[in-house]
Amino acid sequence: MLITRGAAELYLANISVPGHFEPTRFAGLLHDDLTEPDGGPDDTSDPATRFALRLPAIGRLEELTGEPADRHTRYIPIADIPVGTQLVRTGPGSRTDVLGSYRGRRSGWEPHPGFPTATPARWGLKPAHPVGTIHRGIRATYDGTDFDTDLGPGPARLTLAPAEPGTPPLTVSIAECDRVRFYRATATWQGERFEMLDSRHDAVTLVYLAGDEPTARRLALTETTPGVWRTNVPHASITDMTVTAIDLDPPIT
């Protein structure tokens, strides 16, 4: 998935922009490789330089994320980043450098040396865990306890995030879990369907599921990632709220 240089900096620094960006999530057009048509994300001075998220092979990711845009591309309104994802930079001559690796929602991104615009003082932060009341993403029941869960690392593996502060993540196999479910909450606003991401005070963060640009502009949505649109609206303005739970039987990855 191609991203901008600015997004790469936010990811590697584990910086959240409330209502607009979380370093634990990704959105946009997911390609089979690191190439994409002309006009893709690029805010670098060198047009030959590209930044991208390189996701590990996860066979059922398509069931948890959006619809295919074509045979080699998938539109993803929002998804949690799998453990083991790499942030890479491709340059002239197709040279590819790995700039960082994702360790999970509690540990965040672990940057590698070699990203000159991100100063070392900004590296090493832990991602701010999303605050709110929206029940979304993967949850696993392990040994009778429910955990926020990330896919990976590796085939048929999950990373569980304990609720107790300071407790390290736990990596288990899917077969060891009592149950694994994927939750998403949707609602209608201004006649269009949105996924509900976070809830703070009297506002809820919505991501537009259809990704239709004319409609997004008519509704004055904010384009937070190329082709991905969000808005923050009062709770009272949304209707038809639905929570969907999908049981995920092994293997997920």
N, C-alpha and C positions, 0 to 999 in steps of 0.2 A: 504494500500500500504506500503510494507516494504521499509525502507530507512536506510542508514548508519548513524552511530553516528555523523560523520562529517557533513552530510547534516542536521541532527537534530539541530546541533549547529548553522549552517548558517540560518536555518529557524527561530529559536527562537531569534537570534540576528538581524534578518531582514537585512542580509548582502547579497549584490549582487556581483557576480563575472562576470564582463562584458563579454558577449559572451558565458558564460558557465553555469551560475546559477542565477535564480531570486527567491527570497523568496515568490513571488506571484504566482508561477507556480509549477506544478508537472508533472512528467513523469515516465514511467516504466510500470510494471505489476501490475494492480489493481486486488486484490483478494476479494472474497466474505467475508473473515474474516481476522484475523491477522496471519494465518498460511500460510506457503508456502513451496515448496519442498526444500530438502537439497541443499545447495549451494546458498541460497538467500543472500541478503545484510547483512553483519555482519562484522564489524571491531572493535568489542569490545573484551575485554580480557575474558569475560564470555560468552561462546557460548550459554547459556540459555537466554541471554538478547537480545531483539529485539526492534527496534524503528520503528514506523509506523505512517503514516497519516491515520486517521480514518475519512472518508468523511461522511457527512450527507446523508441521503437517497434522491437522486435526480433522479427521474424516467427517464429523458431524457438525462442524462449525456452521455449515449452511443451514442447519435446522434451527440454529439459535440466533441468526442474524438476518436479514433481509432477503430480497429476491434477486435472482440473476439478472444482470443488465444485458449480457450476451454470453456466448459460450465460455469466454475466458475472464469475465469480469462480473463481480457481484457488488451490488449497492448495499451498503451497511449503514443504516441510520445511527446505530449505537451498539456497542458490544464491549464486554470486559476483555482486557488484554490477556492472552494465555501466558502462563509462566514459560520462560524460554524464548520469548519473542526478542529479536535483536533489532536495534536501530542502526541502520547502515547508511553510508555515504558512498555514492558512485561518482567517479570523476572521469576526466578524459582518458580514453583508452580502456574504458570499462573497468578501471580499478575500483575495487570495493573495499572499504574499511568499516569494520564493526566499531561503532562508537559507544554502544552500551547494551546491556542485557536486562530484561525485566524479570524480577525475582518474586513478584506477587504483590497483592494490594497492600500488605503491611510493610514489606521491605522496599517496594518501589523499584526504580531503575538504578542499576549499578553502572556508572559511566566508565568507559575505558579511556585511556590517554589519547589525545589527538583531536579534540574538538576545540579549536582555538578561540571561538567566540564565547564559549561558556567557561567562566572563570572557576578555578578550583574551589573558591570560597562558596560557590553556589552548589557545588556537588555534595553528595552525602546526606542531603535532607531526606526525611521520610515523608511519603505522600500523606497529605491530609485526608483522613478517611471521610467519605461523604457523610454529611450530617443531615438527617431528615427522617421521614417516616415511610418512604416508598419502599415496598418490598419487591425487589427485582434482582435478577441475576441468578447464579447457581447457588443452591444450598444443599449441603450433604448432611445426613444424620449418621454419625459415627459413634459407636459405643454408647448409644442413647442420647447423644448431645448434638444439637444443630449447629452448623458452622457456615459462615460465609465462605465460599469456595471459589478457587481459580482452577481452570483447566491446566494440566501439565504439572511438573515437567515430564515429558516422555509419554509413550503410549499407555493408555488405561491408567493414568496416574492423576491424582488431584492434590492440590495444596489447600489445606484447611486453615482458616484464620481464627484462632481462639479469641473469645471476647475479652479475656483478661489482659489488661495492658502489660506489656513486657514479656508476655508468653510467646515463644517462638512459633512460627507456623509449623504445621504438621503435614508431612507428605504421606499419603496412603494410596493403596490401589483401589480402584472402583469396586472390586469384588469384596473389599473389607467393609464397605459402607452398608448401613442398613437401608438407606434410600438416598437417591440423588434426584433433585428436581430443579428445573429451570423456571423462574418466575418472571413475568413481565406485566406491567400495569399500563393500560391504555385508557384514553379518555377522548371526548369530543370537545373541540373548541372552535368556534366560528364555522361549524359545519364540517370540519376536517378532523381526521383521526391523528392522534399524537401518542407517543409513549411518554409516560411520566417518569422523570429521572430522580429528582430531589424535591424535597419540601422544606421550606424555611419560612417560619413566621406565617404570614398570610399568603405567600406566593408559592407557586409550584413551577418547576422547570420542565418544559415540554420539548420534545424533539419531533419534528414533522416526519411522519412515516413515508409519505408518498414521494417526497423530494422533488415535487413539481415546482420549477422555478417561478413561472408566472403567478401561481397561487401563493407561493411563499412571499413574493414581492408585494402582492396585493394585500396580504395579511401583515406586512411590515415585519416579517421575521428576520432574525439575525443569522447571517451565514457564518457559522463558527468554524467550519471546515469546508473547502470547496465542494459544493453540492449538498451540504448538510445544514439544516436550518433549525434554530431553536428560538424559544421565547420564554419569558417569565410572566405569568399571569396570576391574578387572584384565584384562590380556590373556588370562590363562588361563581366564577365564570365558566367552569368546566362541567360537562355532563357525561352521562353514560360511562361511568368509570367501571372498568373490568379488570380483574386480576386473573391471569391465565397461568396454570401450573402444568408443566409437562414433565412426566416421569421419564427419566433417562436411564435406560437399561444398558448395562455394559455390552460392547465397549463404546465409550464416548470418543476416545481418541484413537 
